[in-house]
């Protein structure tokens, strides 16, 4: 692992990896977006000196496990035309801003809500949004169960993103109440098994959803296997969901 800050005090540069962006996603950042990725990386490293945002700080690892991974989840949308009508997405449990902030940078025509229950993380994201000049992000400090019952958020979003938060049935219970009928939830996962798929099928039957597809892929640097699960909201959510805070994890569907 290389030092994050060189002897001159300058931050290490993120690898541009234009060839890998293009080969793996049929897309690559422009010069402005690459500069914003670099600035975001620097802000993460600086904030990490005060409190732990992420253990992934080496430049190539950050590129693959945070930036590339965040955007791989929305690969189908990267080369799309600007949204013809308002398109709203929510990042559930955003933490240090993944996947929401990289997505906001490459899809400025989307409106993104970044949700987390930890104030210090949301405060960091707020300062980062200002530093990067991002105008299409709003922040929400709340528990996802409460957001899912709030009239401004329940069945409001076209897209819900949830990465490294909980088991798939729990993630489904968090995400589907926030989606409009017809909306899409993307669950970022590592390995994926048939047993997990059966558990998820059982859960989403109760949540008005269906598994539209399961996408397996390999990361471009470390050749790790990851998955994205695409859940489509096909019916209104029952009034029982989401359940009270903590119930989804204590008693998964």
N, C-alpha and C positions, 0 to 999 in steps of 0.2 A: 504494500500500500504506500502510495506517495503522500508526502505532506500536502495538506490542504492549502497552506499558506507558505509561499516560498520565502527564502531568506531576505528578499527585498520588501516583503510585506504584501506582495501582490498575490491575489487568489489564483489557484491553479485554474487553467482554462478547461471548460468542458470539451470533450471531443465533439467535433461537428458531425461526423458519421453520416454525411449526406448520402453516401452510397448505401449504407444500411437502412436509412430511412426509406430511400426510394425502393430498394429491393424488397423490404419486408412489409411496407405499408403503401407502396405506390404513391408516396407523398414525401415532401421534405420541407423543413421550415425555411422561410425567407430570412434575409439578413436581420430584419427587425426582430422576428421571433427568436432567432438564435441568440441575439443580444439579450432579449428578455429572459430566456432560459438561463443564460450565464449570470445575469443579475439576481435572479431567483435563487440560484445555487449559492451565490455569495451571501445573500440575506439569510438563507438556511444555516450556513456555516457560522455566521456571526451570532445568530440567535442561539445556536447549539452551545455556545460558550457559557450561556446563562442558564438555559434549561434544555432538557432533552426533547428535541423534536423528532430526530431520526438517528438511527445507528448507521445509516447508509450515507457516507460522506465522501468516500473516494470518488473521483470524478467519473471514471468509466462505470462504476457500479451505480452511481447516482443516475447517469444517463440511461442505463438499461432498466434498473429496478424501479425508478421513479418516473422519469420522463417518457421513455419508450413504452413502458408497461401501461402508464396512464393512457397514452394515446392509442395503444394497440386495442384497448377495450372499445374504442369508438372508430375503429378502422373503416367501417362501412360509411362513416359520415365525413371522413377527412377531406376527400376530394369533391364533396358535394357542393352544389351551388348554394349561395346565400339563402337562408330560410325565407320562403315567400310570405309567411305569416309568423307572428310571434311564437318562438319555440322556447319552452322552459324546461330546464333540467335541474335536478337536485343531487348533490353529492352528500351522501349520508355517512357521518363519521369521518369527516374530511381530514382530521388530524392536522398535519402541517400543510394541507392544501392539495392532497392527491386523492383522486385524479382531477379534481375540479379546476385548479389553477392552470395547469398545462392546457386543459381543454378550453378554458376561457380565453387563453392567449391565441389559440389557433381557430376558434370559432367565435369571433367577436359579435356575430349576428345572433348568437344564442344568449338567453338570460339564464345565468346560473345562480342557484342558491347553494351556499356551502354551510352545512349543518354540523355542529359539534357541540357537545355539552361542556367542554373544558374552556373556560374563559381565556386562559393564557394562550391557548392555541388560536382561538378566534382573534384575539388581540394581535398576535403575530401576523395572521392572514390580513387583517385590516391594514396594518402598516405596510405589508407587502403589496397589497392591491394599490395603495396610494403611491408607493415607490415605483411600481411598474406602469402606472397610468392605466390600469384596467378599469373599464367603465361598465362592464356587463355582469358584475358580481354583486350579490347581496349576501350578507352574513346573518346567520341565525344561531344564537346560543340557546339550545334547548335539548331535551331528550326526544328522540325520534318518536317514541310512543305518544308524547304530547303533541308534537307537530302533526302527527297523523290524525289527530282529532280536532285540530284547529281549522276553522272554516276557510282561512286563507291558504292552507296547505293541503288539506284533505282532497284527494282526487283532483289535483290542480296541475300536475306536471306531465309533460310529454315523455320525459326520460328520467329514470332514477338510476344512480350509480352507487355501488356499494362495494368497497374494497377492503379486505383484511379486517373485517369487523366481527363476524360470528359464523356459526354453521349456516349452511344454505337455507334450511327451513326458517331459521331466525331472520336471516337477511330478507327472505321473501315476505315475512310478516312485517318487517320494517318498511319495505319498499312499496309493496302493492297498494296499501291504503293511500299513498301519496300520488298515485298515478291516475290520470284520466282513463276511462275505458278506451282501449286501443293503444294506450301508452306502453312503453317498453322499459323493463328493468334489466340492467346488465350487472351480473354478479361476477366479480373478479375472484378467481379461485386458483389454487395451486394444483395439486393432484385431484383427480375426480374418479370416484368408484361407482360401480353399479349399486352398491348398498346406499351410498349417499343419494344417488338418483332416485331410488325408491322412496327414501325419506322425504325428498323434496316433492315428488309427485303427490304423496299423501298430503303434504302441507298445502300445496297451491290449489288443490281441489276445493279447499275451504276458503280460499282467499280470492276467488274470482280470476285465477290466472291459469296459464298453461305454459309448458316449456316449449318455446318455439324452436330453439336449436341449442346444441352444446358444441362449442367451438374449442378445439384443442390446437395449441401452437407451441413453437419452440422459441425461446428467447435468442436473440441474435449473437450475443457474446458468450454466454455461459452454457448455451444449449439446454436450458432448463425447460421442463414441460409445465405449461400453464393452461388454464381453461377460462373461457368466459361463457357464462350461462345467460341466455336471452329468454326472459320471461315476459310474455305478453298478457296484459290485463284485458280480459274478455268479458267481464261482467262487473257490475258495481260491487263494492266491498260490503260485506255484512256489517251491521252496526256493532257487532261484538269485537271488531278488530279496528286498530291494534288493541291488544289487551293492555292491562295496567303495566306500569313500569316494572321491568324485571321478569314478567311472566313468560315472555317468549323464550328467554334463556333458561329459566327454571323449569318450565314445562313445555318443551318444544312441541309443535303440532305433529 
